[in-house]
C-alpha cells in the first residue's frame, strides 16, 4: 500500500467517524453522562491501540513505538485542555446538553489547525535543522512556566478573541436552543454558544504551540506525528465528560505535565548535540512521571476548602 493511500484512507476514516458521531450517535442534543463518556473513552483508546497495531505490522516496531509514545504525550498534554474547557463552560454557563456540540466543532477545528502546525513545523525542521534548538528551549521554558503558574487563575473575559467578537458581532442574549446562528427581524445574530466555540478554538492554538513541538521531539515522520495527534484529539471530548468532575483532584498532574515538557525539550536538544535517547526510555520516563503525579494526587489530597 502506497503512502498516499495511507494518508487518504486515514483521513476518510476520521471524517467517517466524525459523521457517525454527529449524525448518528449524537444527532439529538443530550447531556453526556459519565458512564457513556467512559465507554466512549475506552472505545477511542482501543481504536488508537488497534491503529498502533496496524502501524506495527505495516511499518515495524520502531514506528509503532514512536506512535504510541507520541500518542501518550499528546493525550497527557490534553489534560490541560480539559481543565480549560471546564473553566470556560462554567464561566459562560453553558448547559451540559450543549457542551458536546461545542466540543465536536471545537475538535474539528483543532484537527485542521494541528495539521497546519504539524506540516509547517516539519517543513521548518527540514529547511532549518537549527530550529530544533529553539523548539527544545521553548518546551523547557514552557514546562518551567507551567510549573510556576500551577495556581494561576484563568480569566476567559481577558481572551482577545472574546473581546473582539463582543465588539464586532451582534450577539443574542441567550443560547437560542443551542444554535450557533439565528436570524431575527431580517438580521443575522450569533449566539453566545458560537462565542464559546471561538474562545475554545483560540485556546487550542496556544495548546498546539506546546504539544506539536513536544511530539516532534519523538518523531519527525509526518504520518506518525499527524495520526498520533488526531487519534488523541478524537477522544478528547469523551475524556472531558469522563474526567471533568474529578480533574481538580489531580493536583500534582500539572507538575507532571511540566516535567514531561521539560524532558522532551531536553531530549530534542540532546539529539541535535548527538546524544540520542531511545524511544523506549522516553516512553518509560513519560509513563513514570504520569503515574507518580496521579498516585501522589490520590494519596496526598489537597486541603478541603
Secondary structure in CASP SS format (residue, H / E / C, confidence):
PFRMAT SS
TARGET T0000
AUTHOR 0000-0000-0000
METHOD secondary structure of the structure
MODEL  1
X C 1.00
X C 1.00
X H 1.00
X H 1.00
X H 1.00
X H 1.00
X H 1.00
X H 1.00
X H 1.00
X H 1.00
X H 1.00
X H 1.00
X H 1.00
X H 1.00
X H 1.00
X H 1.00
X H 1.00
X H 1.00
X H 1.00
X H 1.00
X H 1.00
X H 1.00
X H 1.00
X H 1.00
X H 1.00
X C 1.00
X C 1.00
X C 1.00
X C 1.00
X C 1.00
X C 1.00
X C 1.00
X C 1.00
X H 1.00
X H 1.00
X H 1.00
X H 1.00
X H 1.00
X H 1.00
X H 1.00
X H 1.00
X H 1.00
X H 1.00
X H 1.00
X H 1.00
X H 1.00
X H 1.00
X H 1.00
X H 1.00
X H 1.00
X H 1.00
X H 1.00
X H 1.00
X H 1.00
X H 1.00
X H 1.00
X H 1.00
X H 1.00
X H 1.00
X C 1.00
X H 1.00
X H 1.00
X H 1.00
X H 1.00
X H 1.00
X H 1.00
X H 1.00
X H 1.00
X H 1.00
X H 1.00
X H 1.00
X H 1.00
X H 1.00
X H 1.00
X H 1.00
X H 1.00
X H 1.00
X H 1.00
X H 1.00
X H 1.00
X H 1.00
X H 1.00
X H 1.00
X H 1.00
X H 1.00
X H 1.00
X H 1.00
X H 1.00
X H 1.00
X H 1.00
X H 1.00
X C 1.00
X C 1.00
X C 1.00
X C 1.00
X H 1.00
X H 1.00
X H 1.00
X H 1.00
X H 1.00
X H 1.00
X H 1.00
X H 1.00
X H 1.00
X H 1.00
X H 1.00
X H 1.00
X H 1.00
X H 1.00
X H 1.00
X H 1.00
X H 1.00
X H 1.00
X H 1.00
X H 1.00
X H 1.00
X H 1.00
X H 1.00
X H 1.00
X H 1.00
X H 1.00
X H 1.00
X H 1.00
X H 1.00
X H 1.00
X H 1.00
X H 1.00
X C 1.00
X C 1.00
X C 1.00
X H 1.00
X H 1.00
X H 1.00
X H 1.00
X H 1.00
X H 1.00
X H 1.00
X H 1.00
X H 1.00
X H 1.00
X H 1.00
X H 1.00
X H 1.00
X H 1.00
X H 1.00
X H 1.00
X H 1.00
X H 1.00
X C 1.00
X C 1.00
X C 1.00
X C 1.00
X C 1.00
X C 1.00
X C 1.00
X H 1.00
X H 1.00
X H 1.00
X C 1.00
X H 1.00
X H 1.00
X H 1.00
X H 1.00
X H 1.00
X H 1.00
X H 1.00
X H 1.00
X H 1.00
X C 1.00
X C 1.00
X E 1.00
X C 1.00
X C 1.00
X C 1.00
X C 1.00
X H 1.00
X H 1.00
X H 1.00
X C 1.00
X C 1.00
X E 1.00
X E 1.00
X E 1.00
X E 1.00
X C 1.00
X C 1.00
X E 1.00
X E 1.00
X E 1.00
X E 1.00
X C 1.00
X H 1.00
X H 1.00
X H 1.00
X H 1.00
X H 1.00
X H 1.00
X H 1.00
X H 1.00
X H 1.00
X H 1.00
X H 1.00
X H 1.00
X H 1.00
X H 1.00
X H 1.00
X H 1.00
X H 1.00
X H 1.00
X H 1.00
X H 1.00
X H 1.00
X H 1.00
X H 1.00
X H 1.00
X H 1.00
X C 1.00
X C 1.00
X C 1.00
X C 1.00
X C 1.00
X H 1.00
X H 1.00
X H 1.00
X H 1.00
X H 1.00
X H 1.00
X H 1.00
X H 1.00
X H 1.00
X H 1.00
X H 1.00
X H 1.00
X H 1.00
X C 1.00
X H 1.00
X H 1.00
X H 1.00
X H 1.00
X H 1.00
X H 1.00
X H 1.00
X H 1.00
X C 1.00
X C 1.00
X C 1.00
X H 1.00
X H 1.00
X H 1.00
X C 1.00
X C 1.00
X C 1.00
X H 1.00
X H 1.00
X H 1.00
X H 1.00
X H 1.00
X H 1.00
X H 1.00
X H 1.00
X H 1.00
X H 1.00
X H 1.00
X H 1.00
X H 1.00
X H 1.00
X H 1.00
X H 1.00
X H 1.00
X H 1.00
X H 1.00
X H 1.00
X C 1.00
X C 1.00
X C 1.00
X C 1.00
X C 1.00
X C 1.00
X H 1.00
X H 1.00
X H 1.00
X H 1.00
X H 1.00
X H 1.00
X H 1.00
X H 1.00
X H 1.00
X H 1.00
X H 1.00
X H 1.00
X H 1.00
X H 1.00
X H 1.00
X H 1.00
X H 1.00
X H 1.00
X H 1.00
X H 1.00
X H 1.00
X C 1.00
X C 1.00
X C 1.00
X C 1.00
X C 1.00
X C 1.00
END
